[in-house]
């Protein structure tokens, strides 16, 4: 029987295994068993397991790029803090956090992702670029101070948010996310 979306099915299975069992339990056998397909399905679509994991992470990077475009489109409306606080839960969903742990744990995966993206810290670098691009757009509109150090603010916000989401049992309360965003933006003297 043909599988409609083998890549998507395998990616979803990998995320479920990561969430349930952690990076140490993620194997090609665990992924194919979770997906309910023969092991050969994975190897038919990917050169090896590290190639599969690389494509899984690159799929998530593409989602971050789409999120960045959507966030950038909101520049000039609502509040800067509100838009950033709303964007962070998607950047640090449990599945993304598990994938970040996997990237940190697997040297070969990290090397392949660096070669593919040029990012020093795959997934976190793209998230930082997303925030930096948005803050720059808001600065251009006069909603963030002209002298705001965006190259410092963006990684500060991503680092603080990463810690908040990692330490939370599940997704942190929106008020906790808003406090982190407000604290970082206070340094930028954000207008709204």
N, C-alpha and C positions, 0 to 999 in steps of 0.2 A: 504494500500500500504506500502510495506517495505521501510525503509529509509536505504540508502546505508551506510552512515557513521554517525550515530546519534550523537556520541560524537563530531566528527569534526564539524558537522553542528551546534550543540548546542554551542560549544566553539566559533565558528565564530560569531554566533548570539550574544553571551555574549560580545565579543570584540566590535562588532558594537554598542551595547547599551551603553557600557562603554564610547566609543569614542563620541557618539552623545549626550548622556544624563547625563553622569557622574555616579560615584559609588552609589550615593543616589537613582538612578532610577533603579538600577539593581535588579530585582526580578525574581523569577522563571517564573511568568506570562509574564514579559517583554521579557525574553529570548525565551520562547516557541512561543510567538507571533511573534517575530522577525524571528525565525527559520521557522515559518509557520507550526508548529506541535502542537498536543494536549499537554496539560500540563502533562499528564500522561507519555509521552515519557521521559521527564527528570527524573521523579521518577521511571521509569522502569530501568534506567541505573545507577542511583545514589541514595544512601540511603536518602539523604536530600539535601537541597540547599547548605549548607556549604560543604558537600562532593563534590558536583559538582564544587563549586568554588575552592576547594582544588585541585581537579584533573585538572582544568583549569590552575591553577598556576604551578602545577607539570609538566604539558605539556610544559609550557614555560621554566621551569627549565631544562627540557630535551633538549630543543632547545639550551639553553645556553651551556649545556654540549657538544652538537654537534659543536657549534661555537668555543668552547674552543679547541676541538680536531683539527678543521680546522686551527685555529690561531696558535696553537702549531706546526702544520706541516709546517707552513711558516717560522719558525725560521731559521735564517741563510741566508735567501734570502731577496731581497728588502731592505727596511729600517724599523727599529723598529718603528719609529714614523709613517711611512706610514701605516704599518699594523694595529697599534692601532687606528689611525684616521679612517681607513676603517671599523674597527670592531664596533666602538662606535654607529653609527646610527642604527645598528640592535639591539644592547643592549638596546637602548633607543628610540625605535620606539614609535609612539603615543600609540599603543596598549599596549606596555609594561609599559609605563608611567602611563596609566590609570589603569593597573593591580596593579602597585606598590601603587597607591593612594588607591585602593580598599583594599589591604592587610593592609595598615596603618589604614584604617577606620574601619575594622572589626576585633575585638579582637578574636573571635572564629576562623576565618580563619587563622589569624596569629598564633594562638596556634596550630592548626592542621598542618600548614606548618612547624612550628618549630619541632613538633613531627616527621613529615615525613622526614625532611631534616637535622635536627640538626642546621640549620642556625638561627642565631640571627635575621637577617633582610632578610627574604626570597626574592629572586630575586637579591637584591643588593649584598648579600654575595656571591652568585654564580658568579655574574659578577666580583666581586673583585677577587675571586679565579681564574677566567679565566685570568685576566690581570696578576696576580701574577705568575701563572704558565708559561705564555708566557715570562714575563720578566726574570724569573729564567732560562728558556731554552736559551734565548738570552745571559744572563750572562754566562752560561756554555760555550757558543760559543765565548765568549770574545767580544760581541757586546754591552754589558752593563757593566759598571764598576764593578769589583769584590766586591767592598765594598758598592755597591748600597743597600740602605735600602728598599728592595722590599716590606717588610711588611708595610712600610709607603707609598711608591710610589703608590702601587696598589689602596688602599682605597682613596688616595688623587686624583688620576686620576678619579676613579669612582665617587667620590663626586663632583668634579669639572664638570665632564661631565654631571652628573645628573642635576646639577643646570643649566648648559648651555642649555640642551635639554628641561628642564622644563620651563625655562623662554623664550625660543624661540617661535615665532609664527609659528608653523610647525617645520620642521627639520632645524637646523641651517646651515648656509653656510659651505661648507667643509673647507674654510680658517679659520673660527672661531674654528672649531673642531681641526684643525691642530695646531692652536696657543695654545689651552689648552694642547694638548698632548706635544707640544714642551716645554712649560713652566714647566710641571711636569717632563719631561725627562731631562731637564737641570740639575735638582738636581741629576740625576743618572749619569751624564756625559756620556750619551749614545754615542756610537761610530758613527754608521751611522743613 
